[in-house]
Amino acid sequence: MTNVIIVNFKSYEEGTGRRGFELARTCEKVSLDSNVDVIVCPPLVHLGQYADELSIPVYAQHVDAAAAGSHTGHITPMSVKEGGGQGTLVNHSERRMRIADIERAVVECKRVDISTVVCTNSVRVSKACASLSPTYIAIEPPELIGGDIPVTKAKPEVISGAVEAIKSVNKEIEVLCGAGIKTGRDVRKAIELGSSGVLIASGVVKSKDPEKTMLDLMSGVS
């Protein structure tokens, strides 16, 4: 997918239970109405329900570097696949992993045929992760996550630099960006800087009017 919006519900109250599913339905509606690709990442306990009832892709928020087996409490790529998930976030800033574990997770996700969105915090780390050939790499400076200043304004050079570094290793990887993204203007700037889309959380999940917010975000794609 190109020009994609990934909505990470995290563990926000607004993204859990009935409210979370209503939000997912909103994401589905605006995606179908506008023909813009939207992926939702609900809390893991809801993944199967969302996958069964939604027509848009549902990704896990995290997987562990573990294959199926005696790994009590671990989230395996196989369990995500069998639960209906089409992909997963890996190494989110709130769920950091060692590079060896990122590699193992990506390899196992490829084995079971689900997509990977490897999150990174710098151009250097982005280039290192490009050698693992995930589906997407999402660059997010951690100090801007959840803030009011978008990465596209605070550190545009990080996006363009990450795109250049990643593509120099593997041209097939789609690059996303996140941190402070809240408006269609932010999305448009991200795409101008070479991104294929955005990874967003609180800007949508905690919005007082998620549908209006999503439509505004999508205006930056067209």
Summary of the structure (lengths in Angstrom):
residues: 222
radius of gyration: 16.0
end to end distance: 14.8
largest distance: 47.2
contacts: 811
relative contact order: 0.16
helix: 46%
strand: 16%
